[in-house]
Amino acid sequence: MPLDVKKIWNACGEAFDRFTTADDSFSENIERPAIKQLVGDIAGARVLDLGCGSGTYSVWFAELGAQVVGLDLSQTMIALAEDKARLRGVQPDFRAADIREALPVEAAEFDLVFSGTAMHYVESIDPVMREVARVMKPEARLVASVLHPMSTALFPSSEADDVEGPDPWEGWYFGSPIRSIETPWLDFGEVAREGRRIFCHHHTVSDYFNALSSAGLGITELLEPAPPAEFAEKNAARYHQAMRVPVYLIFKAELITSNTKSPLFIVTP
């Protein structure tokens, strides 16, 4: 089934924004502290945010002094991001664009390319990584978070008769890459019919590594962040879920050149 990602996010963007920015969300408690650790000082840097969504990271990068371009294919998400930026008094450059296609930016333009939990909506990540490499300056970094493959492996196949599966779901790490779940943010706002079920692509760890390698990128840091103990006080059920199965895989990568400092991983397809 082809994934109409634009229609999905236009239908559920506002609810998604509330879900991911809630005080007891996985995003706030697990993903964002790890991203802050990897991003470092970006004052004055040119930053590209791929699949920027409602602008949470783009706005934060701008507050840190970066010049930010945020790309997302959903006009609903772009509008939410622009509203958020106005409220916070910053001016990222938000543009409607599909990151699965050629990026509408110049070559060697950015000091940091960032992507937050967007790659599992992309069927083929190899061309995306090649575009990432194209727009990076020679000393630039890529920082990307993805839903951990152990998490997306638990999403039922979109071809299953009962797409909700048993509880807990029986995971399938290999097999059909197209997975489907009921939108987990239905309780966080009005969601039109088109956004009540999310379809995504399950990529394995080697899929991500090989896509990076084929684009000439080497991983320099890799994180599988565990939930902090204080998360249990906010939402015990989510804390224990994240302790059983990792929610995020987060990596930092650089262009592999003669000056590259020994990347931790250079994967050969």
Backbone as JSON, one array per atom type, in Angstrom:
{
  "sequence": "MPLDVKKIWNACGEAFDRFTTADDSFSENIERPAIKQLVGDIAGARVLDLGCGSGTYSVWFAELGAQVVGLDLSQTMIALAEDKARLRGVQPDFRAADIREALPVEAAEFDLVFSGTAMHYVESIDPVMREVARVMKPEARLVASVLHPMSTALFPSSEADDVEGPDPWEGWYFGSPIRSIETPWLDFGEVAREGRRIFCHHHTVSDYFNALSSAGLGITELLEPAPPAEFAEKNAARYHQAMRVPVYLIFKAELITSNTKSPLFIVTP",
  "N": [[0.84, -1.2, 0.0], [0.73, 2.15, -0.99], [2.17, 4.88, 0.75], [0.53, 7.64, 1.8], [1.87, 10.02, 3.02], [1.72, 12.76, 3.36], [-1.06, 13.31, 3.46], [-1.73, 11.92, 5.78], [-0.33, 13.34, 7.82], [-1.34, 15.92, 7.55], [-3.83, 15.4, 8.5], [-3.55, 14.73, 11.18], [-1.78, 16.38, 12.52], [-1.9, 18.4, 14.61], [-2.72, 16.97, 16.91], [-0.6, 15.17, 17.08], [1.51, 16.93, 17.68], [0.81, 17.79, 20.28], [0.95, 15.33, 21.59], [3.69, 14.59, 21.38], [4.97, 16.62, 22.72], [4.11, 16.52, 25.28], [4.5, 16.42, 28.85], [5.02, 13.87, 29.82], [5.9, 12.42, 27.66], [7.57, 10.11, 25.39], [9.27, 11.46, 23.7], [10.01, 13.91, 25.01], [11.27, 12.94, 27.32], [13.16, 10.96, 26.67], [14.2, 11.08, 23.97], [14.9, 13.86, 23.46], [16.84, 14.75, 25.46], [19.04, 13.18, 24.63], [19.48, 14.1, 22.03], [20.26, 16.74, 22.55], [22.68, 16.22, 23.76], [24.23, 15.35, 21.59], [24.15, 17.38, 19.67], [25.41, 19.8, 20.56], [27.29, 22.92, 20.55], [25.82, 25.21, 18.48], [25.69, 27.81, 17.73], [25.41, 30.36, 15.4], [25.62, 28.54, 13.32], [24.65, 26.96, 10.22], [21.74, 25.2, 9.87], [19.93, 22.35, 8.87], [16.77, 21.02, 9.09], [15.3, 18.07, 8.62], [12.16, 16.89, 7.73], [10.72, 18.42, 9.61], [8.37, 18.63, 11.02], [6.2, 19.85, 13.51], [7.94, 21.76, 14.28], [9.43, 21.71, 16.67], [12.19, 21.06, 17.17], [13.47, 22.71, 15.28], [12.79, 25.29, 16.19], [14.02, 25.24, 18.69], [16.73, 24.96, 17.91], [17.05, 27.42, 16.61], [16.77, 29.11, 18.8], [19.13, 28.57, 20.04], [20.84, 30.01, 18.55], [21.28, 29.3, 15.91], [21.06, 29.39, 12.29], [18.3, 28.39, 10.72], [16.82, 26.07, 8.51], [13.82, 24.54, 7.95], [12.26, 21.66, 6.74], [9.24, 20.22, 5.61], [6.66, 18.1, 4.4], [4.01, 18.53, 5.0], [1.52, 20.9, 5.09], [-0.01, 21.53, 7.28], [1.7, 20.89, 9.41], [3.78, 22.72, 8.87], [2.45, 25.15, 9.31], [1.89, 24.92, 12.07], [4.52, 24.9, 13.02], [5.41, 27.46, 12.26], [3.72, 29.04, 13.83], [4.61, 28.29, 16.37], [7.24, 29.23, 16.31], [6.81, 32.01, 16.12], [5.63, 32.52, 18.61], [7.79, 32.03, 20.25], [9.61, 33.88, 19.49], [11.53, 33.6, 17.41], [12.99, 33.01, 14.12], [13.0, 30.68, 12.15], [13.44, 29.33, 8.84], [10.9, 28.03, 7.35], [9.86, 25.56, 5.06], [7.71, 24.06, 2.69], [8.28, 20.88, 1.67], [9.19, 17.74, 0.24], [11.06, 15.34, 1.75], [11.79, 13.01, 0.59], [12.42, 13.5, -1.96], [14.62, 15.33, -4.24], [16.43, 17.67, -2.38], [15.47, 21.04, -1.79], [17.71, 22.87, -1.59], [21.04, 24.32, -1.5], [24.14, 22.75, -2.54], [26.59, 21.64, -0.16], [25.83, 23.41, 1.92], [25.21, 23.38, 4.65], [26.06, 23.25, 8.16], [25.12, 21.52, 10.05], [23.02, 18.79, 9.68], [19.88, 17.68, 10.53], [17.56, 15.19, 11.61], [14.54, 14.19, 12.95], [12.94, 11.4, 14.0], [11.82, 10.74, 11.42], [12.59, 9.08, 9.35], [11.38, 6.55, 9.21], [9.16, 6.92, 7.75], [9.92, 6.94, 5.22], [10.37, 5.18, 2.3], [12.66, 4.33, 0.78], [15.71, 4.82, 2.04], [18.26, 5.26, 1.14], [18.63, 7.16, -1.13], [17.87, 9.47, 0.26], [19.9, 9.76, 2.18], [22.03, 10.21, 0.48], [21.37, 12.71, -0.53], [21.5, 14.13, 1.86], [24.28, 13.99, 2.33], [25.11, 15.49, 0.14], [24.32, 18.13, 0.74], [25.77, 18.79, 2.96], [28.4, 20.64, 4.48], [32.01, 20.22, 4.21], [33.02, 19.7, 6.83], [30.76, 19.17, 8.24], [28.06, 17.84, 10.32], [25.83, 15.09, 10.69], [22.98, 14.56, 12.58], [20.72, 12.29, 13.7], [17.63, 10.96, 14.75], [15.86, 7.95, 14.98], [12.95, 5.88, 15.09], [13.59, 3.11, 17.05], [14.66, 0.11, 15.47], [13.92, -2.2, 16.87], [11.61, -1.38, 18.05], [9.91, -0.63, 15.87], [9.74, -3.13, 14.77], [7.82, -4.36, 16.25], [5.49, -3.31, 15.32], [2.54, -4.25, 13.69], [2.33, -5.99, 10.53], [1.18, -4.31, 7.63], [-0.32, -5.89, 6.04], [-1.52, -7.75, 7.59], [-4.34, -9.6, 8.86], [-5.51, -8.83, 11.25], [-4.57, -5.93, 12.14], [-3.95, -4.76, 14.51], [-2.97, -6.7, 16.15], [-1.87, -9.13, 18.71], [-1.7, -8.58, 22.32], [0.96, -8.49, 24.43], [2.2, -7.38, 21.18], [3.31, -9.7, 18.72], [6.52, -9.63, 17.67], [8.06, -8.98, 14.47], [11.0, -8.97, 13.06], [12.14, -9.25, 10.55], [10.83, -9.57, 7.18], [7.75, -8.25, 5.83], [8.21, -4.83, 5.14], [6.38, -2.79, 5.45], [4.41, -1.37, 7.84], [1.67, -1.01, 10.21], [-0.18, 0.91, 12.51], [-2.67, 1.89, 14.92], [-3.15, 5.34, 15.26], [-1.26, 6.7, 17.85], [-1.88, 9.07, 19.15], [-4.55, 9.71, 19.4], [-6.06, 10.57, 21.56], [-5.26, 13.13, 21.97], [-6.31, 15.26, 20.62], [-8.45, 16.41, 17.89], [-8.68, 14.15, 15.24], [-8.69, 13.58, 11.89], [-10.25, 11.16, 9.68], [-8.36, 10.18, 7.84], [-6.0, 10.28, 9.25], [-6.1, 8.48, 11.33], [-4.97, 6.01, 11.31], [-1.66, 4.97, 11.13], [0.73, 4.4, 8.68], [3.89, 2.98, 8.14], [7.43, 2.5, 7.39], [9.36, -0.23, 8.24], [12.67, -0.26, 9.02], [15.7, -2.06, 9.21], [18.54, -2.25, 11.49], [20.87, -2.61, 9.98], [19.96, -1.63, 7.53], [19.88, 1.15, 7.97], [22.61, 1.68, 8.58], [23.89, 0.82, 6.21], [22.78, 2.56, 4.33], [23.83, 4.99, 5.17], [26.58, 4.48, 4.79], [26.7, 4.05, 2.01], [26.31, 6.59, 1.16], [28.62, 7.81, 1.79], [29.02, 8.44, 4.45], [30.11, 8.25, 7.81], [29.51, 6.79, 10.95], [29.98, 8.41, 14.01], [29.11, 8.6, 16.61], [26.84, 6.68, 18.54], [23.72, 6.15, 19.95], [21.5, 4.47, 22.17], [19.25, 5.45, 23.91], [18.36, 4.98, 27.3], [15.4, 5.13, 29.34], [15.21, 7.76, 31.74], [15.3, 7.45, 35.35], [13.52, 9.17, 36.64], [11.47, 9.41, 34.84], [9.7, 7.38, 35.35], [8.19, 8.33, 37.42], [6.58, 10.15, 36.19], [5.18, 8.73, 34.2], [4.57, 5.65, 34.65], [3.88, 3.36, 33.14], [4.77, 3.92, 30.53], [7.48, 4.26, 31.05], [8.3, 1.65, 31.87], [7.72, 0.27, 29.53], [9.6, 1.41, 27.79], [11.91, 0.53, 29.0], [11.86, -2.17, 28.47], [11.9, -2.45, 25.65], [13.92, -0.72, 23.4], [13.24, 2.65, 22.49], [14.34, 4.57, 20.78], [16.86, 4.95, 18.24], [19.76, 6.66, 17.87], [22.0, 8.61, 16.07], [25.18, 10.1, 15.25], [26.88, 11.37, 12.48], [29.53, 11.79, 10.05], [30.91, 13.16, 7.02], [32.94, 10.94, 5.23], [36.21, 11.48, 4.85], [39.67, 12.12, 3.95], [40.47, 13.41, 6.17], [38.85, 12.63, 8.2], [38.14, 11.75, 11.54], [38.67, 8.72, 12.54], [35.88, 7.1, 12.28], [33.4, 5.43, 14.24], [31.93, 3.45, 13.01], [32.12, 2.13, 9.85], [30.24, 1.01, 7.44], [30.15, -1.56, 5.12], [28.23, -2.11, 2.3]],
  "CA": [[0.0, 0.0, 0.0], [1.53, 3.36, -0.99], [1.95, 5.68, 1.95], [0.24, 9.04, 1.54], [2.35, 10.61, 4.26], [1.23, 14.13, 3.45], [-2.45, 13.28, 3.91], [-1.75, 11.47, 7.17], [0.12, 14.38, 8.75], [-2.3, 17.02, 7.51], [-5.02, 14.99, 9.25], [-3.34, 14.5, 12.63], [-0.63, 17.16, 12.95], [-2.06, 19.09, 15.89], [-2.72, 15.97, 17.97], [0.77, 14.67, 17.18], [2.32, 17.94, 18.37], [0.49, 17.73, 21.71], [1.42, 14.04, 22.09], [5.15, 14.52, 21.48], [5.49, 17.66, 23.62], [3.57, 16.32, 26.62], [5.55, 16.27, 29.87], [5.33, 12.46, 30.03], [6.09, 11.76, 26.36], [8.88, 9.52, 25.09], [10.11, 12.48, 23.06], [10.55, 14.85, 25.99], [12.03, 12.31, 28.38], [14.21, 10.07, 26.19], [14.85, 11.53, 22.74], [15.47, 15.21, 23.44], [18.12, 14.84, 26.17], [20.1, 12.57, 23.82], [19.76, 15.02, 20.92], [21.03, 17.86, 23.11], [24.04, 15.72, 23.99], [24.96, 15.18, 20.33], [24.16, 18.59, 18.84], [26.47, 20.7, 21.03], [27.22, 24.35, 20.29], [25.5, 25.48, 17.08], [25.52, 29.26, 17.55], [25.92, 30.83, 14.12], [25.69, 27.46, 12.33], [23.55, 26.72, 9.29], [21.16, 23.91, 10.26], [18.81, 21.87, 8.08], [15.92, 20.09, 9.84], [14.56, 17.28, 7.64], [10.94, 16.38, 8.34], [10.73, 19.23, 10.85], [7.12, 18.5, 11.74], [5.63, 21.05, 14.12], [8.99, 22.74, 14.51], [10.0, 21.68, 18.02], [13.65, 21.14, 17.13], [13.87, 23.9, 14.52], [12.67, 26.45, 17.08], [15.08, 25.13, 19.71], [18.01, 25.27, 17.26], [17.09, 28.87, 16.4], [17.0, 29.72, 20.11], [20.54, 28.38, 20.34], [21.6, 30.91, 17.71], [21.53, 28.76, 14.57], [20.24, 29.79, 11.15], [17.63, 27.11, 10.52], [15.85, 25.78, 7.46], [13.03, 23.37, 8.29], [11.5, 21.13, 5.62], [8.22, 19.21, 5.89], [5.72, 18.06, 3.28], [2.66, 18.81, 5.48], [1.22, 22.31, 5.33], [-0.48, 21.62, 8.66], [2.88, 20.92, 10.26], [4.49, 23.97, 8.64], [1.7, 26.2, 10.0], [2.14, 24.75, 13.5], [5.91, 25.3, 13.27], [5.5, 28.91, 12.17], [3.07, 29.59, 15.04], [5.49, 28.04, 17.51], [8.38, 30.14, 16.19], [6.36, 33.36, 16.46], [5.44, 32.59, 20.06], [9.09, 31.98, 20.92], [10.4, 35.02, 19.05], [12.63, 33.23, 16.52], [12.56, 33.01, 12.72], [13.48, 29.65, 11.22], [12.91, 29.38, 7.48], [10.15, 26.79, 7.13], [9.5, 25.37, 3.67], [7.0, 22.82, 2.37], [9.09, 20.09, 0.74], [9.18, 16.3, 0.49], [12.45, 14.94, 1.92], [12.04, 11.83, -0.23], [12.83, 13.98, -3.26], [15.8, 16.19, -4.2], [16.2, 18.74, -1.41], [15.5, 22.36, -2.43], [18.77, 23.68, -0.98], [22.28, 24.26, -2.25], [25.16, 21.79, -2.11], [27.57, 22.1, 0.84], [25.26, 24.62, 2.52], [24.87, 23.29, 6.07], [27.01, 22.78, 9.17], [24.45, 20.43, 10.74], [21.76, 18.28, 9.15], [19.19, 16.97, 11.61], [16.27, 14.58, 11.32], [13.95, 13.59, 14.14], [11.91, 10.36, 13.81], [11.15, 10.89, 10.12], [13.06, 8.13, 8.34], [10.53, 5.37, 9.06], [8.1, 7.24, 6.79], [10.59, 6.97, 3.92], [10.53, 3.8, 1.84], [14.06, 4.11, 0.41], [16.5, 5.83, 2.74], [19.55, 5.48, 0.47], [18.71, 8.45, -1.81], [17.79, 10.54, 1.25], [21.23, 9.95, 2.76], [22.9, 10.82, -0.53], [21.04, 14.13, -0.53], [22.08, 14.68, 3.09], [25.72, 14.17, 2.1], [25.3, 16.55, -0.85], [24.1, 19.47, 1.29], [26.65, 19.0, 4.1], [29.74, 21.18, 4.31], [32.99, 19.15, 4.45], [33.18, 19.39, 8.26], [29.43, 19.15, 8.84], [27.61, 16.63, 11.02], [24.44, 14.64, 10.64], [22.44, 13.99, 13.8], [19.39, 11.78, 13.35], [16.97, 9.98, 15.61], [14.85, 7.13, 14.31], [12.35, 4.88, 15.98], [14.48, 1.96, 17.07], [14.12, -1.03, 14.73], [13.26, -3.15, 17.78], [10.26, -0.85, 18.28], [9.08, -0.76, 14.67], [9.53, -4.56, 14.53], [6.61, -4.74, 16.95], [4.31, -2.83, 14.61], [2.03, -5.31, 12.81], [2.39, -5.8, 9.09], [-0.04, -3.69, 7.08], [-1.06, -6.92, 5.33], [-2.11, -8.67, 8.55], [-5.8, -9.53, 8.96], [-5.78, -8.03, 12.45], [-3.38, -5.1, 12.17], [-3.61, -4.38, 15.88], [-2.18, -7.79, 16.7], [-2.11, -9.48, 20.11], [-1.13, -7.66, 23.3], [1.81, -7.67, 23.56], [2.3, -7.83, 19.8], [4.4, -10.61, 18.36], [7.37, -8.86, 16.8], [8.65, -9.56, 13.27], [12.09, -8.07, 12.68], [12.27, -9.38, 9.11], [9.54, -9.72, 6.53], [7.17, -7.07, 5.2], [8.67, -3.59, 5.77], [5.29, -1.83, 5.65], [3.72, -1.67, 9.09], [0.53, -0.13, 10.45], [-0.73, 0.95, 13.86], [-3.61, 2.96, 15.19], [-2.46, 6.55, 15.68], [-1.21, 6.69, 19.31], [-2.22, 10.36, 19.74], [-5.98, 9.97, 19.19], [-6.61, 11.25, 22.74], [-4.61, 14.43, 22.15], [-6.93, 16.26, 19.76], [-9.26, 15.9, 16.8], [-7.91, 13.51, 14.18], [-9.55, 13.19, 10.77], [-10.21, 9.73, 9.36], [-7.12, 9.83, 7.13], [-4.87, 10.23, 10.16], [-6.36, 7.62, 12.48], [-4.06, 4.87, 11.21], [-0.36, 5.37, 10.61], [1.51, 3.41, 7.95], [5.29, 3.38, 8.12], [8.37, 1.51, 6.89], [10.29, -0.78, 9.22], [14.03, -0.44, 8.52], [16.57, -2.73, 10.17], [19.75, -1.51, 11.84], [21.79, -2.64, 8.84], [19.43, -0.73, 6.51], [20.35, 2.51, 8.27], [24.06, 1.74, 8.45], [24.28, 0.7, 4.81], [22.39, 3.79, 3.64], [24.84, 5.99, 5.52], [27.83, 4.12, 4.15], [26.61, 4.25, 0.56], [26.35, 8.03, 0.92], [29.92, 8.32, 2.2], [28.92, 8.94, 5.82], [30.55, 7.32, 8.84], [28.94, 7.08, 12.28], [30.97, 8.74, 15.03], [28.49, 8.32, 17.91], [25.6, 5.91, 18.43], [23.04, 6.1, 21.24], [20.23, 3.81, 22.38], [19.04, 6.02, 25.24], [17.43, 4.36, 28.23], [14.59, 6.15, 30.01], [15.72, 8.14, 33.07], [14.49, 6.94, 36.45], [12.45, 10.1, 36.98], [10.37, 9.21, 33.9], [8.75, 6.46, 35.97], [7.29, 9.11, 38.27], [5.64, 10.85, 35.32], [4.33, 7.76, 33.51], [5.2, 4.36, 34.95], [3.66, 2.41, 32.06], [5.69, 4.23, 29.43], [8.84, 4.0, 31.53], [8.57, 0.21, 31.82], [7.72, -0.11, 28.12], [10.88, 1.82, 27.21], [12.96, -0.3, 29.6], [11.81, -3.49, 27.84], [12.26, -2.34, 24.24], [14.41, 0.63, 23.16], [12.35, 3.45, 21.66], [15.07, 5.35, 19.78], [18.25, 4.75, 17.81], [20.19, 8.02, 17.55], [23.39, 8.57, 15.62], [25.86, 11.25, 14.68], [27.73, 10.91, 11.39], [30.29, 12.8, 9.32], [31.4, 12.75, 5.72], [34.19, 10.22, 5.32], [37.26, 12.09, 4.02], [41.01, 11.79, 4.43], [40.67, 14.07, 7.46], [37.88, 12.14, 9.17], [38.71, 11.13, 12.73], [38.27, 7.33, 12.81], [34.5, 6.85, 12.64], [33.17, 4.17, 14.97], [31.39, 2.44, 12.11], [32.02, 2.33, 8.4], [29.58, -0.24, 7.05], [30.24, -1.86, 3.69], [27.04, -2.84, 1.87]],
  "C": [[0.88, 1.24, 0.0], [1.17, 4.23, 0.2], [1.73, 7.13, 1.55], [0.58, 9.81, 2.82], [1.8, 12.02, 4.44], [-0.2, 14.17, 3.99], [-2.55, 12.88, 5.38], [-1.41, 12.62, 8.12], [-0.75, 15.62, 8.7], [-3.52, 16.7, 8.38], [-4.8, 14.92, 10.76], [-2.23, 15.35, 13.22], [-0.76, 17.78, 14.32], [-2.03, 18.11, 17.06], [-1.32, 15.4, 18.18], [1.66, 15.65, 17.95], [2.07, 17.9, 19.87], [1.04, 16.44, 22.34], [2.92, 14.05, 22.33], [5.74, 15.59, 22.4], [4.93, 17.54, 25.03], [4.71, 16.03, 27.6], [5.94, 14.82, 30.08], [5.53, 11.7, 28.72], [7.46, 11.1, 26.27], [9.82, 10.59, 24.54], [10.78, 13.38, 24.08], [11.53, 14.18, 26.95], [13.2, 11.44, 27.91], [14.95, 10.66, 24.99], [15.58, 12.85, 22.92], [16.73, 15.36, 24.28], [19.29, 14.26, 25.37], [20.47, 13.47, 22.64], [20.6, 16.2, 21.41], [22.48, 17.45, 23.33], [24.86, 15.7, 22.71], [25.1, 16.48, 19.54], [25.26, 19.56, 19.26], [26.21, 22.15, 20.68], [26.95, 24.59, 18.8], [25.25, 26.97, 16.84], [26.18, 29.69, 16.24], [25.96, 29.79, 13.01], [24.47, 27.47, 11.41], [23.03, 25.31, 9.54], [19.97, 23.6, 9.36], [18.07, 20.81, 8.89], [15.02, 19.37, 8.85], [13.35, 16.62, 8.29], [10.71, 17.09, 9.65], [9.44, 19.15, 11.63], [6.61, 19.83, 12.26], [6.69, 22.01, 14.62], [9.66, 22.73, 15.87], [11.51, 21.84, 18.0], [14.13, 22.37, 16.37], [13.85, 25.15, 15.4], [13.77, 26.41, 18.13], [16.44, 25.46, 19.12], [18.14, 26.77, 17.04], [17.34, 29.61, 17.72], [18.45, 29.58, 20.55], [21.44, 29.23, 19.44], [21.9, 30.42, 16.32], [20.62, 29.42, 13.54], [19.6, 28.52, 10.59], [16.72, 27.13, 9.31], [15.14, 24.49, 7.84], [12.16, 22.94, 7.13], [10.48, 20.1, 6.09], [7.2, 19.25, 4.76], [4.31, 18.44, 3.69], [2.49, 20.3, 5.76], [0.69, 22.52, 6.75], [0.7, 21.72, 9.61], [3.65, 22.24, 10.1], [3.78, 25.12, 9.36], [1.9, 26.13, 11.51], [3.55, 25.23, 13.86], [6.05, 26.82, 13.24], [4.85, 29.58, 13.37], [3.98, 29.45, 16.25], [6.68, 29.0, 17.49], [7.99, 31.57, 16.56], [6.21, 33.53, 17.96], [6.77, 32.65, 20.81], [10.04, 33.08, 20.45], [11.62, 34.67, 18.2], [12.08, 33.09, 15.1], [13.24, 31.94, 11.88], [12.8, 29.83, 9.86], [12.22, 28.05, 7.19], [9.67, 26.73, 5.68], [8.76, 24.05, 3.5], [7.8, 22.07, 1.31], [9.07, 18.63, 1.19], [10.63, 15.82, 0.58], [12.79, 13.67, 1.16], [12.51, 12.21, -1.63], [14.09, 14.84, -3.12], [15.52, 17.39, -3.3], [16.37, 20.1, -2.08], [16.49, 23.31, -1.76], [20.06, 23.45, -1.75], [23.21, 23.17, -1.7], [26.1, 22.44, -1.11], [27.12, 23.37, 1.55], [25.21, 24.58, 4.05], [26.0, 22.72, 6.93], [26.45, 21.58, 9.94], [23.19, 20.07, 9.97], [21.14, 17.42, 10.24], [17.91, 16.35, 11.07], [15.76, 13.88, 12.57], [12.78, 12.69, 13.81], [11.1, 10.57, 12.52], [11.46, 9.76, 9.16], [12.19, 6.88, 8.2], [9.28, 5.69, 8.24], [8.66, 7.32, 5.37], [10.85, 5.53, 3.48], [11.99, 3.47, 1.54], [14.91, 5.2, 1.04], [17.83, 6.11, 2.07], [19.61, 6.82, -0.27], [18.6, 9.63, -0.85], [19.17, 10.82, 1.84], [22.2, 10.54, 1.75], [22.63, 12.32, -0.64], [21.58, 14.82, 0.73], [23.56, 14.96, 2.89], [25.98, 15.33, 1.13], [25.23, 17.94, -0.22], [24.98, 19.77, 2.5], [27.95, 19.68, 3.69], [30.76, 20.09, 4.65], [33.14, 18.74, 5.91], [31.84, 19.28, 8.99], [29.15, 17.82, 9.55], [26.16, 16.34, 10.66], [24.08, 14.1, 12.01], [21.01, 13.56, 13.49], [18.9, 10.82, 14.41], [15.95, 9.24, 14.76], [14.17, 6.27, 15.37], [13.21, 3.63, 15.9], [13.86, 0.8, 16.29], [13.48, -2.1, 15.63], [11.84, -2.68, 18.12], [9.38, -1.03, 17.04], [8.86, -2.23, 14.29], [8.26, -5.06, 15.21], [5.34, -4.24, 16.28], [3.82, -3.93, 13.68], [2.18, -4.96, 11.34], [1.08, -5.2, 8.6], [-0.89, -4.72, 6.35], [-1.75, -7.9, 6.28], [-3.63, -8.51, 8.58], [-6.21, -8.66, 10.14], [-4.56, -7.15, 12.68], [-3.02, -4.63, 13.57], [-2.84, -5.49, 16.6], [-2.55, -8.13, 18.13], [-1.48, -8.45, 21.03], [-0.4, -8.5, 24.35], [1.9, -8.24, 22.16], [3.47, -8.79, 19.64], [5.27, -9.91, 17.33], [7.89, -9.66, 15.61], [9.72, -8.61, 12.8], [12.3, -8.09, 11.17], [10.89, -9.6, 8.51], [9.06, -8.41, 5.95], [7.64, -5.79, 5.9], [7.55, -2.6, 6.05], [4.46, -2.25, 6.85], [2.62, -0.65, 9.34], [0.09, -0.24, 11.9], [-1.8, 2.02, 13.94], [-2.82, 4.15, 15.74], [-2.44, 6.65, 17.21], [-1.59, 8.02, 19.96], [-3.69, 10.72, 19.53], [-6.59, 10.74, 20.36], [-6.07, 12.66, 22.92], [-5.16, 15.51, 21.22], [-7.73, 15.6, 18.66], [-8.37, 15.35, 15.69], [-8.88, 13.06, 13.09], [-9.32, 11.73, 10.42], [-8.88, 9.33, 8.73], [-5.93, 9.69, 8.06], [-5.05, 9.3, 11.34], [-5.54, 6.34, 12.46], [-2.78, 5.32, 10.52], [0.28, 4.18, 9.9], [2.95, 3.88, 7.9], [6.15, 2.23, 7.59], [9.29, 1.08, 8.03], [11.64, -1.0, 8.56], [14.86, -1.13, 9.61], [17.78, -1.86, 10.48], [20.71, -1.47, 10.65], [21.28, -1.78, 7.68], [19.95, 0.7, 6.73], [21.86, 2.63, 8.06], [24.49, 1.7, 6.99], [23.9, 1.94, 4.0], [23.39, 4.9, 3.93], [26.14, 5.72, 4.77], [27.81, 4.38, 2.65], [26.65, 5.72, 0.19], [27.69, 8.64, 1.32], [29.92, 8.93, 3.59], [29.34, 7.86, 6.8], [30.01, 7.74, 10.2], [30.07, 7.31, 13.28], [30.43, 8.56, 16.44], [27.16, 7.63, 17.68], [24.99, 5.77, 19.81], [21.76, 5.27, 21.14], [19.77, 4.24, 23.77], [17.99, 5.28, 26.06], [16.6, 5.45, 28.89], [15.18, 6.49, 31.38], [14.77, 7.68, 34.16], [13.32, 7.86, 36.77], [11.26, 10.02, 36.02], [9.3, 8.32, 34.51], [7.76, 7.21, 36.85], [6.25, 9.85, 37.44], [4.66, 9.89, 34.67], [4.98, 6.39, 33.64], [5.05, 3.37, 33.8], [4.62, 2.66, 30.9], [7.14, 3.97, 29.82], [9.18, 2.52, 31.39], [8.56, -0.3, 30.38], [9.07, 0.21, 27.48], [12.06, 1.06, 27.81], [13.0, -1.68, 28.93], [12.31, -3.46, 26.4], [12.73, -0.91, 23.97], [13.5, 1.38, 22.19], [13.1, 4.11, 20.51], [16.44, 4.78, 19.49], [18.7, 6.12, 17.3], [21.66, 8.0, 17.19], [23.87, 9.92, 15.14], [26.83, 10.72, 13.64], [28.42, 12.09, 10.72], [30.61, 12.25, 7.93], [32.76, 12.06, 5.88], [35.18, 10.83, 4.33], [38.61, 11.66, 4.58], [41.28, 12.41, 5.79], [39.73, 13.58, 8.54], [38.58, 11.43, 10.32], [38.05, 9.77, 12.96], [36.83, 7.16, 13.22], [34.36, 5.51, 13.34], [32.73, 3.06, 14.03], [31.52, 2.93, 10.67], [31.51, 1.02, 7.85], [29.7, -0.41, 5.55], [29.01, -2.65, 3.26], [27.39, -4.22, 1.31]]
}
